[in-house]
Amino acid sequence: MESLEVGQSIVLLITGFSQNGWGIGRHNGQVVFVDQALPKETVRVKVYNIKKNYVQAKIEEILTFSPNRVQTSCPVSSTCGGCQLQHIAYEEQLRLKEQILTNALRHIGRVSCAVMPILGAKTPWNYRNKAQFHVEISEDECKIGFFAQGSHRLIEVDECLLLCPELNTLYHLIKKHLQVFAPQMKELHHIVLKSNHDSSALAAIFVAGRELEGLTKIAELLHKECPSLASVMENIQKTGSSVLFGNRWRLVWGETYLQEKICGLDFAIDAGSFTQVNHLQMEILYQKVLEYSAPAKDETIIDLYCGTGTISLLLASRAAKVIGVEEFAPAVKDAQTNAHLNHINNARFIAGTAEKELPRLLQAGIRPQTIVLDPPRQGCKPEVLQATFAMVPAKIIYVSCDPATLSRDLRVCAAAGYQPTMIQPVDMFPQTGHVETCVLLSHKKSQASSPSL
């Protein structure tokens, strides 16, 4: 079999699709991933990278177009890498995401449970309430934008079509002032912009290697020009760290919190705390968690990776007791504040890792009927799953943002007797390859019944 070489041009029929937006074809048995290619397209491509088990190539010419290909609206969509699916009609995006999830569940997780139709977004544009911009400042210029996919090469952008309009406006103002104050902002690395549910309150977070001399003046100007600006924060993070935020925070202007409303409850969200970036789809996802939990009034629920307490507090109105566990201590403080804001007295929050706190709760005699898992993209550590099984809950609700790690963890759950009975994908991130999924798992010995739909 003739092997491919870097620089070689070949013609491929695209037969598959990957989560990161790459079309998949085969050439003499070799798997070839092609950026921006769609299933059923015939493309001429040039090989640029050869790995042990696959080859990467770029399109030179599309010979046969997919009917699902659309004209992209963003001038940097092919280089920025943030919108891997922008060249695909939205209904086809949803179909592909269902397929990606189903394939991962079948091949990695060996899951046979049917997947419910994905819940698409009514507004697949201008939905993001958060964005992270990267900054490069030299003696004579200031560049701001996103990193190209899989690199640290900065792609300058004028606006992001996924961001809510108010954040794009704030971004333009910041860009304008950075050009003027660049000499005083040389240690600025990142800017994080956030908005609440109706864009009535915005926050700007400047991440730098040291305190920035020009930031106070920029904050004053932004306050005058942007009435909805509620907070300007500075975070000190030394270069070389892979973590976005450091431990040092400084309030430059305004408030340290954004006031948020989720599913009828009030929340104060700290600048560094995680929140879902799509408010409308977040509420749909959380309603699904509530539906799957269906707790009795005497039940105890444990919410792992609880963040600022959103899911915990929504569940508290339906259960006897909710215990949230979160490693990020400032988020736990937010959760406690949010419980007070909503006059909720049956929710308790613990700062610590799930793998350490669950055994302590078990030793203290806590026996939850339901455990909610909402881990980061890496999924759950094996110790977290084993500690979860040791508590023998009747139900586990797993909220995932990555089909591969979800499938891996579901396979572990199945070995412990927990089988998925409901699987609901939600399109939290239109135009991108990300898939959010809510799964209800029931123990094979449990008499708990799935909620009616």
Beta strands, then each sheet from edge to edge (+ up, - down):
strand 1: 9-13
strand 2: 16-17
strand 3: 22-27
strand 4: 30-35
strand 5: 42-50
strand 6: 55-64
strand 7: 130-137
strand 8: 142-147
strand 9: 154-156
strand 10: 188-195
strand 11: 202-208
strand 12: 229-236
strand 13: 248-254
strand 14: 257-262
strand 15: 265-270
strand 16: 300-304
strand 17: 321-326
strand 18: 347-351
strand 19: 370-373
strand 20: 395-400
strand 21: 418-426
strand 22: 436-443
sheet 1: 1+ 5- 6+ 4+ 3- 2+
sheet 2: 9+ 8- 7+ 10- 11+ 12+ 13-
sheet 3: 14+ 15-
sheet 4: 18+ 17+ 16+ 19+ 20+ 22- 21+
end
